[in-house]
């Protein structure tokens, strides 16, 4: 067992402790970025001047009328930028644009003594534009061949030959929308400049180092002249990985120019209108099966809706391609990827980062094809699982295929799957207008950043003379419990009680060059770094303790706040005494820790290599009930077993599984993100701008019976204390609900009915699926004889022209 994954006896990790800020959250005492405004003197407030056109050229910008508004201090425009007028790492996102690229694009910002003064000043700014043609839907972009970024291809085997030899060939398409992050705390930044010209930015950001980098290049400064701190976030979900940078730069620019602190906080409608979402996707596919229902080949083209600029669209697309297999062995694979350029917000990271979109394609294929193949959906899925020794289409060995099977079998067993399937069938036989279904789906999700350089982390650990410990690490806290886990890691590594360890906010002047808290890697990277720093300190303290205990330094053990040798019943020394003695012996009591994920290699051009440290697994079984009159449904019961390795913090991990699952259910069944795509003055306007028009999961959408457990005996070698990531993989457990809805809708038709289910599967969508099942229309699978989809193939026919057939 590696030193990194070895867990000592009496470890603090693995115990169920509350979130470190839970009491502050529930009492309202937790401070967020905008709460700091009231503690800061002479703050100015920023308000955007938005242009309500999907695409237009700015022909005139008059700011003088705004300056006449009482309380307006300054209007920020592109002419004020001393450095680079760009907010993105791809240099394709002008901070102050001359060309409006989406409905609500901000062209300048007004600073006022009050928020109301800034708002009125923004209304007074005069903007003249020349409207330009706009592409709003991904289908429009495909037809116009409007693409951006790279067009990767993932390929293994001879797809044409495999399809020709297949006993069954189906083809079809699916289009599914994005998702609004709807974090409780909207984007916010507070910037000020000290007497030495040092810029200090408080930002609600998942990537403080990149926020620092963007602020510096906008201001024409070096990174050492900018410090970014993230106190905590009220949710992020990927929406605060790239999107905060430009907003922080606006606040910092205002502070530099006025000499006063500047606060920028988007209200909810501005946040939804101006910031990116989960990428919507369109997919065309052709799939082959043998006579036993085993996958033989898959040929697909995935087109993501990137919006107006690249942002993170390229790595999102790469992860989608790498996850189109999910848990299934497909001998011959060809998947083409491309990014549509549309006049929408620049779509960005969202929990799962393309993985859910890729996995939805294969799960939709299996769900649609199972009835036509005459195989129960759960059996079709199980029959196609990876086996030990097989590789993914990009060449990474699937080393824990047996663990996925163990997880699957545990859900079948503890969820009484066979007995409940029979109960569902009996219920449906006696119920004409209400049907039930029980579906089970797997998750295999790769953990690490696609971009290998991001797989590194840092930490700073201080041990003070009194024995208390302060840690700072490069990860950010957005409610997911990362700080809680890091406190447990430090306490375990140092062998002290959890009460002796405290954590400081994430700051770029404490831990530099950090990676984003994303890709489910926060605990792996920062935990490894914290442990490394603690071990450096322990190595020094061991020398000091060895002299007191009269044992070799290698035999010194730290546990429970006591230092002892290996011999049972031998002398002990309190932790505090060893620390104090070390100080007076002039022994260094702090350390900078570092961790890099080993064993990764990835050729993004060839789409080959081993980009992931390991795979996280999970299985969910969901039972639903559908009303045939309205399409309304309820989730009766959900059983989940999820693989988090040896959990660092079980209470936190179970909460993450529950939250991720519910957020996935929201994406797949409720959250209907809509833009106006008709011609007219509102073309390109997002029409779901608030909680009144955008349906989020609530308590009423929670499963009536929700059973979540963590897979036992699941040690992960080579990861911090044997744990696995938990942030993103649980979201895809929600496929079980979508597949159960498909099966329930099909139950309204004759046996063997295949159903095409829209995404999100809202009650309206479920109703139309029920109607299709009743009418015998069936699923819309394309004729298997048509040409396989190509990256720049012919325009896609409208959905209404699709037909059901099998070659």
VOGU-3710 file (C-alpha; in Angstrom, 3 decimals, decimal comma):
1> xxxxxxxxxx> 0,000/0,000/0,000  1,343/3,450/-0,896  2,164/5,997/1,783  -0,379/8,355/0,225  -3,286/5,953/0,600  -2,314/4,285/3,892  -4,706/5,205/6,689  -3,453/5,020/10,306  -5,390/3,550/13,194  -7,610/6,112/14,918
11> xxxxxxxxxx> -7,725/8,319/11,829  -9,909/11,417/11,877  -10,678/10,847/8,204  -13,497/8,374/7,754  -15,486/9,726/10,689  -18,860/11,368/10,111  -18,323/14,981/11,163  -20,562/17,944/10,287  -19,578/20,433/7,610  -17,039/22,807/9,140
21> xxxxxxxxxx> -19,295/25,833/8,542  -22,670/24,140/8,979  -23,562/26,123/12,095  -22,629/29,384/10,363  -24,729/28,466/7,328  -27,907/27,638/9,221  -27,645/30,630/11,552  -26,890/33,114/8,782  -23,509/34,031/10,230  -21,442/32,676/7,345
31> xxxxxxxxxx> -19,858/35,525/5,397  -19,835/35,606/1,606  -18,116/38,059/-0,716  -20,954/40,567/-0,828  -21,257/40,542/2,966  -17,863/42,235/3,073  -19,220/45,379/1,403  -20,742/46,591/4,669  -17,356/46,226/6,324  -15,595/48,285/3,652
41> xxxxxxxxxx> -15,583/52,094/3,579  -16,532/54,275/0,563  -17,520/51,420/-1,746  -18,653/52,193/-5,291  -21,216/49,998/-7,013  -20,998/48,713/-10,590  -23,937/48,239/-12,981  -23,753/46,890/-16,551  -24,966/48,649/-19,682  -26,543/45,745/-21,549
51> xxxxxxxxxx> -27,535/45,708/-25,207  -30,690/43,744/-25,916  -29,773/42,289/-29,298  -28,527/38,787/-29,994  -25,949/40,113/-32,458  -25,143/43,720/-33,305  -22,292/46,096/-34,037  -21,889/49,057/-31,688  -21,822/52,196/-33,814  -21,958/54,825/-31,074
61> xxxxxxxxxx> -21,486/54,867/-27,293  -22,261/58,098/-25,437  -21,488/58,077/-21,715  -21,827/61,785/-20,892  -25,559/61,512/-20,056  -24,694/58,982/-17,348  -22,199/61,316/-15,734  -24,981/63,868/-15,344  -26,938/61,450/-13,129  -26,520/62,293/-9,422
71> xxxxxxxxxx> -24,260/59,793/-7,689  -22,566/58,495/-10,833  -18,783/58,630/-10,417  -17,424/57,075/-13,587  -18,306/55,019/-16,648  -15,833/52,275/-17,546  -15,239/51,654/-21,256  -12,639/49,898/-23,386  -10,623/53,116/-23,556  -9,919/52,801/-19,820
81> xxxxxxxxxx> -8,180/49,424/-20,049  -4,412/49,838/-19,475  -3,630/46,218/-20,326  -5,477/43,685/-22,477  -9,170/44,220/-23,190  -10,040/40,549/-22,816  -11,584/38,419/-20,061  -10,849/34,929/-21,403  -7,879/32,607/-21,541  -8,470/32,070/-25,281
91> xxxxxxxxxx> -8,332/35,821/-25,990  -11,733/35,710/-27,683  -13,817/37,479/-25,005  -13,458/41,279/-25,170  -14,199/42,736/-21,757  -15,662/45,832/-23,418  -16,916/44,579/-26,799  -17,480/46,562/-29,986  -19,690/43,769/-31,248  -22,615/42,502/-29,187
101> xxxxxxxxxx> -22,561/38,702/-29,336  -25,574/37,701/-27,233  -28,763/39,229/-25,914  -27,818/41,225/-22,821  -24,090/41,557/-23,585  -22,590/44,362/-21,460  -20,651/46,989/-23,441  -19,650/49,237/-20,538  -20,140/49,575/-16,779  -21,286/52,485/-14,602
111> xxxxxxxxxx> -19,866/53,137/-11,133  -22,098/54,901/-8,637  -22,143/55,938/-5,001  -25,172/53,681/-4,609  -26,488/50,744/-6,559  -29,506/52,802/-7,609  -27,327/55,641/-8,900  -25,309/53,163/-10,941  -28,501/51,605/-12,320  -29,944/54,969/-13,346
121> xxxxxxxxxx> -26,603/55,945/-14,859  -26,580/52,758/-16,932  -30,053/53,583/-18,228  -28,791/57,021/-19,281  -25,914/55,689/-21,390  -26,767/55,981/-25,073  -25,808/53,029/-27,262  -26,425/52,866/-30,988  -26,105/49,518/-32,746  -26,414/47,971/-36,173
131> xxxxxxxxxx> -28,278/44,652/-35,840  -26,578/41,652/-37,448  -27,835/38,161/-38,331  -27,878/35,828/-35,341  -27,676/32,067/-34,872  -29,646/31,025/-31,814  -30,116/27,263/-31,998  -27,508/24,565/-32,427  -29,411/23,291/-35,479  -29,084/26,715/-37,108
141> xxxxxxxxxx> -25,358/26,659/-36,424  -25,005/23,148/-37,889  -26,835/24,147/-41,049  -24,687/27,296/-41,347  -21,545/25,265/-40,541  -20,759/27,812/-37,850  -18,197/26,061/-35,679  -15,331/27,160/-33,442  -12,349/25,492/-31,829  -11,049/22,037/-32,598
151> xxxxxxxxxx> -13,041/19,137/-34,016  -11,664/16,080/-32,209  -12,267/12,503/-33,286  -12,177/9,480/-31,001  -11,737/6,266/-32,968  -11,046/2,585/-32,413  -11,498/-0,329/-34,799  -13,183/-0,553/-38,206  -16,606/0,963/-37,596  -17,988/0,406/-41,120
161> xxxxxxxxxx> -17,040/-3,262/-41,114  -18,431/-3,762/-37,611  -21,748/-2,150/-38,537  -21,995/-4,232/-41,700  -21,425/-7,409/-39,685  -23,914/-6,435/-36,943  -27,149/-8,378/-36,599  -29,033/-5,220/-35,644  -28,274/-1,642/-36,657  -30,152/1,405/-35,458
171> xxxxxxxxxx> -29,598/5,100/-36,089  -31,157/8,197/-34,630  -30,532/11,552/-33,049  -31,042/13,300/-29,768  -30,925/16,949/-28,782  -30,865/18,063/-25,172  -30,674/21,438/-23,547  -28,168/22,959/-21,160  -28,706/23,835/-17,525  -28,571/27,025/-15,481
181> xxxxxxxxxx> -26,260/26,789/-12,472  -28,633/28,811/-10,267  -26,163/28,959/-7,387  -27,773/30,733/-4,426  -25,015/33,377/-4,453  -24,797/35,156/-7,788  -21,474/36,340/-9,231  -19,789/38,889/-7,013  -16,451/40,676/-6,607  -15,118/43,377/-4,289
191> xxxxxxxxxx> -11,851/45,051/-5,294  -9,644/47,609/-3,573  -6,147/49,021/-3,979  -3,769/49,632/-1,068  -1,250/52,439/-0,599  1,403/50,510/-2,527  -0,842/49,940/-5,525  -1,397/46,282/-4,655  -4,774/45,121/-5,976  -6,799/42,958/-3,614
201> xxxxxxxxxx> -9,888/41,240/-4,990  -12,422/39,311/-2,980  -14,147/37,088/-5,535  -16,697/34,322/-5,590  -14,471/32,176/-7,798  -13,617/28,509/-8,154  -10,264/29,414/-9,725  -8,577/32,236/-7,768  -5,250/31,902/-9,601  -6,879/32,305/-13,006
211> xxxxxxxxxx> -8,959/35,223/-11,714  -5,669/36,738/-10,557  -4,128/36,156/-13,987  -6,999/37,761/-15,901  -7,212/40,758/-13,546  -3,462/41,288/-13,932  -3,450/41,221/-17,720  -6,474/43,547/-17,941  -4,734/46,018/-15,635  -1,333/45,617/-17,264
221> xxxxxxxxxx> 0,193/44,284/-14,033  2,129/41,205/-13,023  0,377/38,476/-11,058  2,472/39,357/-7,999  0,718/42,735/-7,904  -2,726/41,152/-7,633  -4,073/39,071/-4,760  -7,352/37,182/-5,022  -9,148/35,705/-2,044  -12,187/33,440/-2,023
231> xxxxxxxxxx> -13,777/33,367/1,402  -16,462/30,872/0,408  -19,085/30,539/-2,305  -22,809/30,062/-2,067  -22,620/27,388/-4,738  -20,592/27,181/-7,909  -21,204/23,908/-9,818  -18,622/24,945/-12,442  -20,288/28,271/-13,194  -17,607/30,064/-11,212
241> xxxxxxxxxx> -14,602/28,372/-12,804  -14,161/30,779/-15,750  -17,007/33,253/-15,603  -15,891/35,312/-12,538  -12,643/36,534/-14,114  -14,002/39,353/-16,251  -16,348/40,539/-13,513  -13,480/40,675/-11,027  -11,444/42,584/-13,620  -14,219/45,188/-13,966
251> xxxxxxxxxx> -14,229/45,749/-10,202  -10,425/45,902/-10,081  -10,275/48,333/-13,006  -12,792/50,577/-11,285  -10,810/50,487/-8,054  -7,560/51,364/-9,850  -9,119/54,288/-11,695  -11,091/55,785/-8,810  -8,913/54,867/-5,847  -12,010/53,534/-4,080
261> xxxxxxxxxx> -13,250/49,995/-3,430  -15,634/48,742/-6,106  -18,311/46,146/-5,615  -19,849/44,240/-8,497  -22,719/41,866/-7,820  -25,086/40,608/-10,484  -28,729/40,309/-9,613  -30,459/37,076/-10,566  -31,784/38,142/-13,958  -28,413/39,676/-14,896
271> xxxxxxxxxx> -26,615/36,530/-13,781  -28,826/34,274/-15,871  -28,745/36,649/-18,843  -24,998/37,312/-18,861  -23,268/34,124/-17,694  -22,738/30,702/-19,261  -24,676/27,467/-18,746  -24,142/23,752/-19,187  -23,562/23,033/-22,872  -26,583/21,788/-24,724
281> xxxxxxxxxx> -25,734/19,055/-27,240  -27,030/17,576/-30,448  -26,023/14,029/-31,351  -26,509/11,840/-34,401  -25,629/8,194/-34,018  -25,598/4,769/-35,586  -25,178/1,709/-33,391  -24,785/-2,012/-33,960  -25,678/-5,025/-31,784  -25,111/-8,742/-32,188
291> xxxxxxxxxx> -27,861/-11,352/-31,791  -27,340/-11,455/-28,032  -27,719/-7,694/-27,634  -24,040/-6,932/-27,215  -22,768/-3,658/-28,625  -20,601/-4,100/-31,705  -20,096/-0,571/-33,012  -20,980/3,055/-32,433  -20,635/5,897/-34,908  -21,690/9,310/-33,611
301> xxxxxxxxxx> -21,302/13,012/-34,131  -21,637/15,204/-31,062  -22,195/18,933/-31,541  -22,082/21,109/-28,443  -23,651/24,546/-28,233  -20,628/26,631/-27,268  -22,264/30,042/-27,367  -20,357/33,084/-28,586  -16,823/32,221/-27,425  -14,794/29,151/-26,569
311> xxxxxxxxxx> -14,483/29,452/-22,783  -14,066/25,786/-21,716  -15,964/24,298/-24,639  -13,006/22,339/-26,025  -12,208/20,356/-22,846  -15,935/19,919/-22,187  -16,326/18,365/-25,626  -13,245/16,165/-25,111  -14,671/14,804/-21,863  -18,016/14,162/-23,554
321> xxxxxxxxxx> -16,260/12,071/-26,204  -14,303/10,211/-23,528  -17,490/9,352/-21,633  -19,797/8,313/-24,442  -19,012/4,690/-23,541  -20,064/5,139/-19,883  -19,788/1,623/-18,400  -20,046/-0,311/-21,654  -17,564/-2,157/-23,869  -17,958/-1,100/-27,502
331> xxxxxxxxxx> -15,431/-2,872/-29,768  -15,563/-0,396/-32,669  -16,076/3,299/-31,989  -15,929/6,517/-33,986  -17,111/9,716/-32,362  -16,684/13,106/-34,016  -16,958/16,265/-31,956  -17,538/19,885/-32,898  -18,510/23,113/-31,151  -21,274/25,266/-32,579
341> xxxxxxxxxx> -20,842/29,033/-32,410  -24,180/30,598/-31,499  -25,274/34,026/-30,315  -25,806/32,977/-26,740  -23,871/33,339/-23,520  -20,548/31,535/-23,683  -21,406/28,127/-22,284  -19,090/26,881/-19,603  -18,241/24,251/-17,025  -21,073/22,562/-15,164
351> xxxxxxxxxx> -20,897/19,633/-12,756  -19,791/16,682/-14,869  -18,061/18,892/-17,460  -19,317/17,171/-20,616  -19,339/13,718/-19,074  -23,114/13,755/-18,493  -23,745/14,842/-22,080  -21,628/12,045/-23,526  -23,084/9,426/-21,205  -26,644/10,536/-21,921
361> xxxxxxxxxx> -26,139/9,612/-25,570  -25,301/5,950/-24,866  -27,940/5,634/-22,145  -30,545/7,058/-24,512  -29,443/4,601/-27,202  -29,758/1,596/-24,892  -33,094/2,771/-23,510  -34,534/3,275/-26,998  -33,158/0,086/-28,505  -33,870/-2,398/-25,682
371> xxxxxxxxxx> -37,589/-2,926/-26,444  -36,933/-3,435/-30,167  -34,203/-5,940/-29,336  -36,638/-7,709/-27,028  -34,282/-7,437/-24,044  -35,115/-5,907/-20,668  -33,247/-2,587/-20,364  -31,462/-3,577/-17,162  -30,317/-6,844/-18,746  -29,139/-5,060/-21,897
381> xxxxxxxxxx> -27,045/-2,711/-19,797  -25,608/-5,479/-17,629  -24,777/-7,581/-20,682  -22,598/-4,799/-22,095  -20,564/-3,937/-18,993  -16,803/-3,679/-19,240  -14,915/-6,807/-18,226  -11,538/-6,914/-16,499  -8,744/-6,393/-19,015  -10,715/-4,267/-21,470
391> xxxxxxxxxx> -9,834/-0,700/-22,433  -11,800/2,445/-23,145  -11,932/3,684/-26,749  -9,096/6,115/-25,932  -6,854/3,363/-24,575  -7,172/3,551/-20,781  -7,501/0,180/-19,014  -10,705/-0,250/-17,007  -9,025/-1,624/-13,910  -12,050/-1,915/-11,617
401> xxxxxxxxxx> -14,681/-3,448/-13,837  -15,401/-5,942/-11,056  -16,124/-3,096/-8,649  -18,825/-1,708/-10,920  -20,408/-5,152/-11,066  -20,270/-5,417/-7,273  -21,976/-2,030/-6,975  -24,657/-3,097/-9,485  -25,335/-6,355/-7,675  -25,593/-4,578/-4,330
411> xxxxxxxxxx> -28,311/-2,277/-5,662  -30,179/-5,239/-7,153  -29,968/-7,017/-3,818  -30,640/-4,249/-1,301  -33,203/-2,622/-3,586  -35,210/-5,873/-4,011  -35,043/-5,182/-7,724  -36,457/-8,483/-8,970  -39,397/-8,542/-6,542  -40,246/-4,892/-7,167
421> xxxxxxxxxx> -40,042/-5,379/-10,934  -42,706/-8,067/-10,588  -44,773/-5,738/-8,380  -44,547/-2,985/-10,997  -45,691/-5,365/-13,719  -48,651/-6,481/-11,588  -49,605/-2,890/-10,841  -49,454/-1,875/-14,500  -51,564/-4,851/-15,543  -54,349/-3,627/-13,276
431> xxxxxxxxxx> -54,009/0,106/-13,866  -55,162/1,695/-17,109  -54,317/5,367/-16,606  -51,380/5,266/-14,163  -48,210/3,290/-14,857  -45,063/2,591/-12,904  -41,554/1,598/-13,905  -38,306/0,613/-12,243  -35,013/1,330/-14,008  -31,380/0,882/-13,056
441> xxxxxxxxxx> -28,366/2,621/-14,612  -24,591/2,631/-13,946  -21,959/5,371/-13,808  -18,269/5,115/-14,675  -16,690/8,562/-14,469  -13,026/9,462/-14,977  -11,358/11,545/-12,288  -8,690/14,130/-13,190  -8,504/17,219/-15,364  -8,359/16,554/-19,113
451> xxxxxxxxxx> -5,555/19,137/-19,172  -2,725/17,272/-17,453  -0,992/20,395/-16,099  -4,002/21,188/-13,903  -3,487/17,985/-11,921  -1,367/19,572/-9,209  -2,140/21,173/-5,884  -0,499/23,143/-3,108  -0,975/23,814/0,589  0,575/25,747/3,455
461> xxxxxxxxxx> 0,511/24,267/6,964  1,523/26,225/10,055  2,060/24,666/13,454  2,198/27,322/16,170  4,147/27,171/19,436  1,028/26,234/21,395  0,406/23,197/19,185  -2,489/24,676/17,230  -2,498/24,174/13,464  -3,545/26,480/10,605
471> xxxxxxxxxx> -3,879/25,198/7,058  -4,364/27,001/3,774  -4,795/25,111/0,534  -5,468/25,929/-3,097  -9,028/24,616/-3,196  -12,130/26,718/-2,761  -15,190/25,998/-0,655  -18,542/26,241/-2,411  -20,570/24,263/0,095  -19,261/20,874/-1,054
481> xxxxxxxxxx> -17,309/20,209/2,144  -13,774/20,414/0,768  -12,574/22,437/3,757  -14,087/19,865/6,110  -12,167/17,090/4,392  -8,918/19,066/4,460  -9,262/19,632/8,199  -9,733/15,885/8,643  -6,758/15,109/6,401  -4,494/17,465/8,361
491> xxxxxxxxxx> -5,658/16,134/11,733  -5,067/12,574/10,581  -1,671/13,271/9,035  -0,417/15,132/12,142  -2,063/12,769/14,598  -3,900/15,520/16,478  -7,562/15,990/17,406  -9,722/17,770/14,830  -10,261/20,599/17,315  -6,580/21,556/17,064
501> xxxxxxxxxx> -6,797/22,356/13,336  -8,175/25,533/11,807  -8,476/26,594/8,170  -7,808/29,973/6,530  -9,552/31,307/3,388  -8,094/30,499/-0,017  -5,678/33,231/-1,164  -3,284/33,475/-4,077  -0,546/35,029/-1,904  -0,565/31,978/0,367
511> xxxxxxxxxx> -0,739/29,169/-2,203  0,205/30,254/-5,748  -0,544/28,832/-9,190  -3,461/26,740/-8,024  -5,793/24,754/-10,237  -9,518/25,319/-10,277  -11,608/23,528/-7,695  -13,231/21,431/-10,372  -13,089/18,050/-12,120  -14,003/16,409/-8,783
521> xxxxxxxxxx> -10,306/16,673/-7,958  -10,384/19,117/-5,053  -9,864/16,541/-2,304  -7,372/14,476/-4,302  -5,090/17,382/-5,213  -5,339/19,554/-2,133  -5,561/16,602/0,235  -2,351/15,235/-1,227  -0,700/18,627/-0,775  -1,923/19,064/2,807
531> xxxxxxxxxx> -0,714/15,569/3,693  2,664/16,288/2,098  3,108/19,477/4,129  2,119/17,698/7,341  4,575/14,881/6,675  7,420/17,384/6,225  6,619/18,839/9,636  6,283/15,400/11,239  9,653/14,344/9,871  11,247/17,233/11,765
541> xxxxxxxxxx> 9,190/16,671/14,907  10,079/12,986/14,905  13,724/13,877/15,373  12,836/16,033/18,359  10,507/13,437/19,897  12,985/10,626/19,370  15,412/12,283/21,760  12,713/12,608/24,417  11,419/9,055/23,994  14,837/7,453/23,496
551> xxxxxxxxxx> 13,715/5,616/20,386  14,763/5,830/16,733  13,013/8,621/14,822  11,511/6,022/12,474  9,685/4,470/15,451  7,973/7,683/16,586  4,193/7,739/16,171  1,771/10,671/16,427  -1,836/9,830/17,324  -4,649/11,488/19,239
561> xxxxxxxxxx> -2,473/14,397/20,292  0,090/12,111/21,919  3,564/11,138/20,716  4,916/7,670/21,519  7,270/4,964/20,353  6,339/1,593/18,897  6,681/-0,353/22,124  3,335/-0,772/23,906  3,242/0,798/27,339  6,281/2,926/26,616
571> xxxxxxxxxx> 6,633/6,598/27,539  4,488/9,252/25,819  4,827/12,989/25,291  1,934/15,384/24,609  1,879/16,884/21,105  2,090/20,405/22,533  5,261/19,593/24,456  6,996/18,211/21,385  6,006/21,282/19,374  7,234/23,671/22,033
581> xxxxxxxxxx> 10,494/21,823/22,381  10,945/21,901/18,614  10,509/25,672/18,594  13,156/26,182/21,256  15,376/23,815/19,317  14,951/26,069/16,278  13,126/23,462/14,228  10,919/24,753/11,401  7,242/24,307/12,246  5,628/25,129/8,933
591> xxxxxxxxxx> 5,788/23,677/5,437  4,563/24,261/1,910  3,062/21,053/0,588  2,775/19,968/-3,003  1,072/17,129/-4,864  0,938/16,098/-8,491  -1,181/13,285/-9,839  1,104/10,562/-11,151  0,502/8,185/-14,031  -1,337/10,553/-16,366
601> xxxxxxxxxx> -0,614/11,018/-20,040  -2,897/12,368/-22,716  -2,507/13,228/-26,394  -5,409/15,587/-27,048  -4,767/15,618/-30,800  -4,886/11,847/-31,132  -7,458/11,452/-28,301  -5,338/8,658/-26,844  -3,784/7,969/-23,467  -4,694/7,656/-19,806
611> xxxxxxxxxx> -6,145/11,031/-18,820  -7,762/9,809/-15,592  -6,224/8,676/-12,309  -9,113/6,270/-11,738  -12,819/5,820/-12,399  -15,534/6,503/-9,833  -18,502/4,154/-9,989  -22,100/4,297/-8,934  -25,423/2,600/-9,575  -28,936/3,902/-9,047
621> xxxxxxxxxx> -32,340/2,237/-9,290  -35,329/4,557/-9,561  -39,036/3,775/-9,416  -41,491/6,295/-10,863  -45,229/6,614/-11,347  -46,704/8,439/-14,351  -50,207/9,860/-14,782  -51,346/9,083/-18,326  -53,784/12,017/-18,440  -51,230/14,755/-17,725
631> xxxxxxxxxx> -47,745/13,239/-17,906  -47,202/14,283/-14,288  -45,010/11,901/-12,369  -43,510/11,241/-8,987  -40,339/9,474/-7,956  -41,472/6,784/-5,552  -38,151/5,331/-4,511  -34,441/5,593/-5,317  -31,717/3,174/-4,240  -28,104/4,291/-4,717
641> xxxxxxxxxx> -24,779/2,649/-3,997  -21,834/4,879/-4,794  -18,104/4,212/-4,821  -16,075/6,895/-3,011  -13,205/4,596/-2,096  -12,490/4,796/1,634  -14,522/7,888/2,411  -12,665/10,854/3,893  -15,878/12,217/5,413  -18,955/9,981/5,080
651> xxxxxxxxxx> -21,520/12,594/6,098  -20,165/15,016/3,501  -19,965/12,324/0,834  -23,522/11,106/1,324  -24,690/14,710/1,084  -22,786/15,103/-2,165  -24,343/11,936/-3,604  -27,820/13,109/-2,659  -27,260/16,642/-3,975  -25,609/15,539/-7,195
661> xxxxxxxxxx> -28,395/13,066/-7,916  -31,125/15,662/-7,368  -29,297/18,211/-9,536  -29,076/15,584/-12,268  -32,784/14,893/-11,978  -33,335/18,628/-12,399  -31,305/18,732/-15,604  -32,961/15,660/-17,086  -36,580/16,230/-16,075  -37,341/19,774/-14,883
671> xxxxxxxxxx> -34,959/22,527/-15,904  -36,220/23,684/-19,277  -33,749/26,356/-20,372  -35,223/28,333/-23,264  -34,122/31,070/-25,643  -36,379/32,952/-28,031  -35,539/31,576/-31,478  -38,238/33,323/-33,526  -37,453/36,336/-35,669  -38,203/39,641/-33,989
681> xxxxxxxxxx> -36,794/42,127/-31,473  -36,512/39,489/-28,723  -34,656/36,899/-30,802  -31,890/35,389/-28,690  -33,436/36,500/-25,395  -33,346/33,922/-22,650  -36,941/33,598/-21,519  -36,276/31,605/-18,337  -34,623/34,372/-16,320  -35,852/33,644/-12,809
691> xxxxxxxxxx> -37,154/31,010/-10,448  -40,678/31,858/-11,602  -39,931/30,631/-15,138  -37,066/28,186/-14,553  -38,155/25,131/-12,591  -35,591/23,923/-10,044  -35,788/20,722/-8,009  -37,326/21,282/-4,592  -38,432/19,112/-1,686  -41,490/18,054/-3,686
701> xxxxxxxxxx> -39,236/16,499/-6,344  -37,208/14,502/-3,836  -37,776/10,747/-3,941  -40,402/9,692/-1,427  -38,072/6,891/-0,334  -34,416/7,843/-0,802  -31,781/5,262/0,152  -28,122/6,157/-0,318  -25,160/4,078/0,790  -21,437/4,143/0,096
711> xxxxxxxxxx> -19,724/1,076/-1,299  -17,796/-0,697/1,422  -14,312/-2,230/1,163  -13,534/0,129/-1,704  -9,993/1,291/-0,929  -8,400/3,263/-3,755  -4,675/2,682/-3,965  -2,646/5,778/-4,825  -5,201/8,346/-3,643  -5,162/10,347/-0,421
721> xxxxxxxxxx> -6,020/7,992/2,456  -7,599/5,551/-0,031  -10,494/7,851/-0,983  -12,156/8,691/-4,279  -13,730/11,837/-5,670  -17,428/12,424/-5,136  -18,367/15,843/-6,549  -19,492/15,088/-10,106  -20,148/11,345/-10,584  -23,409/11,201/-8,578
731> xxxxxxxxxx> -25,117/13,636/-10,967  -25,246/10,941/-13,627  -27,048/8,535/-11,320  -30,121/10,546/-12,335  -30,188/8,700/-15,671  -32,131/6,051/-13,758  -35,065/8,454/-13,324  -35,124/9,404/-17,004  -35,001/5,756/-18,058  -37,757/4,864/-15,591
741> xxxxxxxxxx> -39,923/7,612/-17,097  -39,252/6,195/-20,562  -40,276/2,722/-19,432  -43,392/4,005/-17,659  -44,471/5,905/-20,799  -43,876/2,777/-22,903  -46,093/0,795/-20,524  -49,106/2,703/-21,897  -48,530/0,959/-25,229  -48,362/-2,691/-26,217
751> xxxxxxxxxx> -45,507/-4,918/-25,059  -42,249/-4,140/-26,837  -43,080/-0,463/-27,384  -39,977/1,705/-27,776  -40,279/5,300/-26,633  -38,423/8,414/-27,754  -38,252/10,728/-24,727  -37,323/14,400/-24,990  -34,811/15,954/-22,614  -35,621/17,500/-20,259
761> xxxxxxxxxx> -38,396/14,971/-19,680  -40,867/17,505/-18,330  -44,456/16,388/-17,647  -45,363/17,745/-21,091  -42,635/15,672/-22,721  -43,694/12,591/-20,797  -47,318/13,173/-21,854  -46,358/13,222/-25,527  -44,273/10,084/-25,033  -47,321/8,425/-23,467
771> xxxxxxxxxx> -49,456/9,526/-26,417  -46,897/8,133/-28,853  -46,890/4,811/-27,002  -50,680/4,655/-27,022  -50,853/5,431/-30,735  -48,180/2,883/-31,585  -45,948/5,549/-33,147  -42,979/4,206/-31,199  -39,453/5,540/-30,945  -37,933/7,583/-33,734
781> xxxxxxxxxx> -35,000/5,432/-34,792  -33,614/6,219/-38,225  -33,299/3,662/-40,964  -30,092/1,756/-40,303  -29,154/1,837/-43,959  -28,530/5,562/-44,188  -24,988/6,906/-44,283  -23,235/7,154/-40,899  -23,132/10,713/-39,542  -20,063/12,697/-40,512
791> xxxxxxxxxx> -18,577/15,765/-38,837  -19,733/18,054/-41,652  -22,591/15,957/-42,997  -25,852/17,035/-44,629  -28,351/19,212/-42,767  -30,361/17,319/-40,189  -33,999/16,701/-40,982  -36,594/18,119/-38,616  -37,609/15,819/-35,777  -41,086/15,335/-37,239
801> xxxxxxx> -39,618/13,574/-40,296  -37,917/10,837/-38,300  -39,173/7,290/-38,633  -38,864/4,067/-36,653  -37,044/1,259/-38,352  -34,252/-1,221/-37,938  -32,009/-2,593/-40,619
//
